Amino acid sequence: MNTGQKVLAGFGLAILGFLGLKKLSQAQPPPPGGKYIVTIISSSGGTTDPPPGTYEYDAGATAVIAANPLTTYIFTGWSGDAQGVSNPLNIVVDSNKTIQANFSQSGRKPIVIDWD
């Protein structure tokens, strides 16, 4: 690569930075001790198993997170470092991650049966 090409490549990365676009990156190398942090968040209308909080996993381990909606709510999907609606979520821990379970009201009322 000659000097002109290096300048052009650097200029392209500067333009991407200016536009607010992030460079795609590979998984982070494991920190000393080979552990990563997974932060689980839940929107209103439900919770998760394990409960929302911060957890430490060995690098390469699989985290299993279940979304549990409250009555009259539905699970609408994952956001943050996970996408989709699979429940439970199985995710390989290859970097620090923040994962949010999202819920919304279903618009349906629970059925109450009275046995009197």
C-alpha positions in Angstrom: 0.0 0.0 0.0 1.4 3.4 -0.9 1.2 6.5 1.2 -1.8 7.9 -0.8 -3.8 4.7 0.0 -3.0 4.9 3.7 -4.3 8.5 3.8 -7.5 7.6 2.0 -8.2 4.6 4.3 -7.6 6.9 7.4 -9.9 9.5 5.8 -12.7 6.9 5.3 -12.5 5.8 9.0 -12.6 9.5 10.0 -15.8 10.0 7.9 -17.4 6.9 9.6 -16.6 8.3 13.0 -18.0 11.7 12.0 -21.2 10.1 10.9 -21.5 8.3 14.2 -21.1 4.9 12.7 -19.2 2.3 14.7 -16.6 0.1 13.3 -17.5 -3.6 13.4 -15.4 -5.4 16.0 -14.7 -8.9 16.9 -15.3 -10.4 20.3 -13.2 -8.9 23.1 -10.4 -11.1 24.3 -11.0 -12.5 27.8 -9.8 -10.3 30.7 -7.4 -11.8 33.2 -9.0 -14.7 34.9 -11.2 -15.4 31.8 -14.4 -13.9 33.1 -17.0 -11.5 31.7 -19.9 -9.6 33.2 -23.5 -10.0 32.1 -25.9 -7.4 33.2 -29.6 -8.3 33.0 -32.3 -5.7 32.9 -36.1 -6.0 32.8 -38.6 -3.5 31.6 -41.8 -3.0 33.7 -44.3 -5.8 33.3 -42.1 -8.8 34.1 -38.9 -10.2 35.4 -36.1 -12.6 34.5 -34.6 -15.8 35.7 -31.9 -15.2 36.9 -33.4 -12.0 38.4 -32.2 -8.6 37.0 -28.7 -7.9 38.2 -25.0 -8.3 37.3 -23.5 -11.8 37.0 -20.0 -13.1 36.3 -19.5 -15.9 33.7 -16.5 -17.8 32.5 -15.4 -16.8 29.0 -17.2 -19.0 26.5 -19.9 -20.1 28.9 -23.5 -20.1 27.8 -25.8 -17.9 29.8 -29.5 -19.0 29.9 -31.9 -16.2 30.7 -35.7 -16.7 30.9 -38.2 -13.8 30.6 -41.3 -14.1 32.8 -44.1 -11.7 32.1 -46.5 -10.6 34.9 -50.3 -11.3 34.5 -51.7 -9.2 31.7 -48.3 -8.6 30.1 -46.5 -10.4 27.3 -42.8 -10.8 26.5 -42.0 -8.8 23.4 -38.3 -9.6 23.0 -34.7 -9.0 24.0 -32.7 -5.8 23.4 -29.2 -4.6 24.1 -26.6 -7.3 23.3 -29.3 -9.8 22.4 -32.0 -9.7 19.8 -35.1 -11.8 19.1 -37.9 -13.4 21.0 -36.5 -16.8 21.9 -37.4 -17.6 25.5 -35.3 -18.7 27.2 -32.4 -17.0 25.7 -29.1 -18.9 25.3 -26.2 -16.6 24.7 -22.5 -17.4 24.5 -20.6 -15.0 26.9 -17.7 -13.8 24.7 -17.6 -10.3 26.0 -19.3 -8.1 28.7 -23.0 -7.9 27.8 -26.1 -6.0 28.8 -29.3 -7.7 28.0 -32.8 -6.4 28.5 -36.1 -8.4 28.6 -39.0 -6.2 27.2 -42.6 -6.6 28.1 -45.9 -4.8 27.1 -49.5 -5.1 28.3 -51.4 -7.7 26.4 -54.7 -5.9 26.6 -56.3 -9.1 27.9 -57.7 -9.5 31.4 -57.1 -12.7 33.4 -60.0 -15.2 33.6 -61.2 -15.6 37.2 -63.2 -18.7 38.0 -65.3 -18.7 41.2 -66.1 -22.1 42.5 -68.9 -21.0 45.0 
